[in-house]
Amino acid sequence: MPRRGQAKRRPVKPDHKYNSQLVTRFINKIMLNGKKSVATRIVYDALDIVGERMHKEPLEVLEQAVRNATPMVEVKP
């Protein structure tokens, strides 16, 4: 627990290729031991393969996959 107070939450910058914060967050989750360039290469190569095989925009496929993976939470009063 820091003595100076809460740390400020820094905004996530969008990635360079797709200009998407979702891709940046996905790269940061894939990253191991601080090797961001390796994680970036893995994610971009995977998105390129998805784009070729599905004949769709890779960013749309990633967004749909994230929507499918998130739980459907119903808030009851």
Secondary structure, DSSP 4 states (H G I P E B T S, - for coil): --SS-PPPPPPPPPPTTT--HHHHHHHHHH--TT-HHHHHHHHHHHHHHHHHHH-S-HHHHHHHHHHHHS-------
